[in-house]
Amino acid sequence: MFHNGSLRLDVGEKVVYEGEEYFIRQVNDLNNAVLIHPKTKVMKQVLIFDIEGCTQQELKPVSDLKLIPDHLWDEAMKRFEIIKPLLVKGRTREMVSQRAAEYECSVTTVYNWIKRYESNGKVTDLLRAKRSDKDKTTLNKDVAELVKRIVNTEYKTAQKKSIAKVCREVARQCHELGLKAPHCNTIRKWISKEHPKDLLRIREGKKEAAENYSPIRGSFPGADWPLSFVQIDHTRLDIQLCDDHWRRPVGRPWITVVFDVFSRMVLGFRVGFDSPSALITGLAISHAVLPKEDWLAKYNVNGEWPCWGIPDTIHMDNAKEFRGKLIQRACDQYGINIEWRPVARPNYGAHVERYLGTLAEELKGVSGATFSNIFEKGNYDSEKNAVLTLSELEEWLTVYIVGVYHNREHSSLGMSPLEKFKKGILGDDHNPGKGLPAKLINPRQFRLDFLPFVERTIQREGVVIDDVQYYADVLRRWINAPDPEKPSIKRKFVFRRDPRDISLIWFYDPNDGDYYPVHYRNTAYPPISVWELRAAQAKLKEERSGRQDESQIFSMIGRMREIEEKAARETKRARRNKERKKPTSMSPLASKQPEPKLNNMVPESDATKPVKVVRPFDDLDEML
């Protein structure tokens, strides 16, 4: 069975292993399961990450989240909230009937919604099917205008008039004008198109609307199982880093941590020089939700990090940069509830903040530590003693989390976070355990859903975004395609991109509902970030007037890089900017680095040279 675009790993579920269908007979631990063949009855112990979903349950193509109108998304979310309590084992017809009666819909309709959702496990499966008469009204134009006016003046008011009174008023005015009055059900459907929160705000007031439609934040909810409640927080680490090339200080990095409240496990993290943002938060969520096998192999770390799966609730910062539609809709799509931290209520993030405090203490023993105050720092020169690069810090954090923190007894738990996590998943003599989390079917789709997007038409030369041209054969069939709703104008398509490296964009093909990579049309150009691009455009605007072309932009970027290369020898800020703009390893221009030799978590002296450079956004490679 699929759930949230992922495969359930419960005992009895049908799965595929090496091209053949099996049933899950037993779950041994967080990494291994026993499968049984339905015909031969042969049993095999296999790695969980080698198990796939049954081929007959192929995922349906769905619209890019950006393309779904708000009213349709709200309607799908309303349906999801209706069936959410029914998405459990042991569901009975009585439970379905009670839910259907509560929300005044038929039992058949509720069963249909459940079937559609459980087929793939995404909110988009509950979207209303597109009708051929979409956006067309059967009402006479004059009647439609009259109904619209009366609904606005009679129903959407603080007087809270009933729909029956609105219907009588429509009938009265239609009679006076010699028009045929619409059925009351037609007027009800008209009113139902309005967002319930907006109607409640107008009829009952802002307070009532907030109490009914805002997340419950009155008390900190209990975290009864792993992934039931997850906290996200950001902080600037008290350590000076140096650049990969010159080994000179570049500044302090930021870290974003995704933290499981039940077990105190670190589910994932993101580290870099960019300030916290919706993009960085989305990347941290992706790291937390996806398996860590490739991540551990990248750093040659031996140890368990058995954290993957969709969390039930994410608790995060209330800052405006995190409250955009990008994160909210992506989380809604996968059934993740978001709770925003109340303003001026720091206790709401206490668990993850305590971990960040623990991490800060550990970093005090690392060369380049800045310490939290001047008394602790004393005469210690942080910049002079900086030895770790950004990629080496990322490696150090991985080793510390997996090798030390997860295995050390936690004072609040009386056991290690890893042991608590395993008990919560697999159970023990006293508790049954939640069971293995579902395995994501399409990790690439999950990552892309958290990336920013743009909409563009496709021309003969390809697609142009910010004066840069891109092309791939997959675009050919859509060149100068007309808009299906308005054939007189050209159709716009969705392209997603990671602003840290815009040499690659992702094209959403509306025919098959999948994404395809599209590179620069001129492959000789180097990978750049969107910030580097905008800086070059601004510089060109200062120097000359008129339209900028692609060659001028990349020529300016080349000049700026030469200047920055010189400045990097002397200026810390320039070196930090240079670190942020380095190409990813996906680029043919990326520098080759020697293989790592991970002997200790911390380099011993300033003479230690970089043994490995893993770019802070290598995850782009995994989407290709």
C-alpha positions, 0 to 999 in steps of 0.5 A: 500500500502507498501512503504519502507517495511512499511504500508501507513496510508493514508485515503482510504488505506486497512488495517487489524484490529483484523483479519478483513479488513477495510479501513482508513476513517479518521486520528484523530491525531498521535495516532488514526484513524477511520476505516470503514468495507467494508461490514457492514459499521461499523466504529471504532476508533482504535490505529494506532499501532494496525493496520496491513497490509493486509495478501494478501500482504505478504512480499517477502523473500529478500536476506540479503543486504550483499549477493547482489553483488555491480553491481546488487545493483547499477543497482537496485538503478539506477532503483529506481532513475528512478521511484522515481519521479513517486511514488506519488499519481496522477501519469499519463501515460504521466508522466511515458512515459516521464520518460521512454523516458528520460532513453531510456526504455519502458513504460511497463518496468517502470510500471513493476518496479513501481509495483514491488517496491510498492508491498513491498517498498524496493530497493531489489524488483528492483533487476534483476531476477536471470537467469539460464544462469547467468554469461554465455556469448554467445560470442565465448571465443576468441571474448569475450577476444577481446571485453574486450580488445578493450573496455578497450583500446578504450572506457575506455580512456580520448579520449572519443571515441563513442560506434559506433567507438568501434563496428567498431574496434571490427568488423575490428579486428574480420574480420582480425582474421576470427571471427564472429563479435558480434552485436553492441547491445551486445557490448553496453550491455558489456559496460553497465556492467561497473559502470557509475561513474567509466566510467565518471571518466575515460572519463571526469575526477574526477571532473565531476564524483563527480558533477554527482554522489556525494550528492548535498552539496552546500547549506543546503536543506529546511526541508518542512515537518517532517522527510524530513531532519534529522540530526545526531550528537554525543557529550560527555555529561558534566556529571559524571556517577556512576556504578550500583553496587558500586555507584562510578564514572565511567566517562562521557558518549557519546550521539548520537541524531537523530534530525528533522530539520523541527520541532526540535523534538528529533526523537531518541537517544543513550547513552553509554560509547562507542565512536561514530561508525557505530553501535551506529549510526545504533542503534540511527536510529532504535530508531528514526524510530520505535514507542516509546510506548514500550520505554515509558512504560519501563520507566513508562513515561506518555507523547507523543513521536509520532515520527516514520517512515522512514526519507527522508534524513539523514545528518550525520558526514563525519568521515570515521567510518560512511562511511562504506557499512553497513549504506549506504546500509541499508539506501538505502534499505529503501529509505533513502538518506544520505548526509555527512557533508562537512569537516570543515563546522560545520554550516551544523549541526547547528540545532542538535548542538544547541539542544545539547547545550541546553541539556548541559545547562540542565545538569548543574543542575544535580548532577555530572555535569562536566561543560564545563570549569574550570570557570563554575566548580569552586570548584564543585567536579563532581565525588563526586557528581555523582549519576546517573547511565547510565540507570538512565541518559537514563531515565532522558533524556527520561523524559526531552525530552518528558516532557519538551523539546518537550512541551516548546516553541522554539524560532525559531518556535514560538511554541513547537516542538511537536505542530510544528510536529503535524501541519506538519503531520496533517495540520491546516487551512493554510497547509494540512500537510504531513499525517501520516508516513508509519508504518514499517512492520518488525521492527526486520528486520530493526534493523538487517539491521544495525547490523554487520555481519559475514559469516560462514559455518555450521558444525555438532557442529553448527557454530563457530564465534571467537572460540565460538560455537553456535547452534539451530535446525534451522541450522540442515538442512544446516549442511555441505551444499555445495555452490550452485555455487561451489559444491566442497566447503561448503556454507557460511551463513550470521550471524548478531550480536550485538557486545555488547552481543554476546551470541546471533547471528541471522542466515539468512535463505536463503530459507525463507529470515528471521532471526532466533536467535541462542544462545551459544551451551553451555548455561552455559556461561555468555553473553559477549561483543566482546571487552571482548572476544578479550581481553581474547583471547589476554591475552591467547595468551600472556600466552600460544601458540597454538590454544585457545578453548572455555572453555579456553576463558570463563575461562579467562573471568571469571578470568578477571572479578574477577580481574575487580570486585576488581579493580572496588572498587578503579579504575574508568576506571575498573568500566567504563569497567565493566559497558560496559560489563554488561549482557543484561536483556535477559540473565538468569544470568542478575541481577533482579532489583526493579521496578522504582519509577519515582518521580523526574527527578533528584535524590536529594542526594548522598544517592539516591540508584538505583531504576531501571537498564535498560540495555543500549541495552535492545532493543535486547529483542524486536527482540526475 
